[in-house]
Amino acid sequence: MNISDMVFDMELAGVDAEHIAGIVELCKNKGFSSEMVDEELIKLGYPKIFTIEYDDYDEYNSFDDEDYYSMEKFSHKRQLRD
């Protein structure tokens, strides 16, 4: 990820310019790590931007077969009937 991409993502998330500048300097010194940047954002009071917690999405990924209706498939061939 480029620095400009990282800055753009943080600007879209509403991070203040002074906080962005501090995080960019930190990345220039230590290198980019999405976990490190998200930890810094959390320290500053912002939500995570660069990492995804997949465990939080378990409730959305589970579904029951009862939620879907069954459909009768139509034959793709023409059938002649009397």
N, C-alpha and C positions, 0 to 999 in steps of 0.2 A: 504494500500500500504506500502510495506517495504521500508526502507531507501535505500537498494541496488537497488530496482526497480526504485525508484525516481532518483537515481544517474545515473543508466543506461539510462533512458529516456532522461535525460538532456545531457549525453554524446553523445547520438545519435543525439540530436538536435544541437550539436556544442557549448554547453555552456563551457566556460573556467573553468578549474579545481579550480581556486581560487574563482570564483563565486559559483560554486557547493558547495564548502566547507562552504561558508558563508550562503547559503540557508539551508544546512543540519543543521548547528548550530542553525539557526533560528527555524527550525522545531523541533529540540530537545528541545528548550526552550518553544515554544508556541504550539507545536503539528502540525500535518500535516493538511493543508487545501489547496485544489487545487486552490481556488481563491486567497489565500494569496501568494502562491508560484508563480502563474502567475503574480500577481501584482509586486512581486519582480523582476521577469524576465523582465517584461516590463520596470521597472525602470532602469534595467541594459542594456536595448537596445535589448533584445531578444523577439521573438514572444511567444505567449501563447503556452504551451505544454499540460497542464493538464485539461483545460476546453475547451468546444466546444460551439461556438456560433451558434445555430441552425438557427437563423434568417438569417445568411449569406448564408445558403444553400437553401433558398427558390427558387431561380432562377433555381437550378438544380432539385428540386423536382417537379416543375410544368411541366406538359406535356399536349399535346393535343391529342385527339383521331386521328387526321389527321396524326400524326407522325408515326402511326402504320398501317400496311396493314392488311386487313382482310384475313383470311384463311378459306378454306373449310375443315371441319373436315371429316376424313375418318371413315367409320363405322368399328367397331372392329369385327363385325360378318361377316362371309363369306356370300356372296349373290350369289345364282345361277341364272344366267340369260340366256335366250334363244337367 
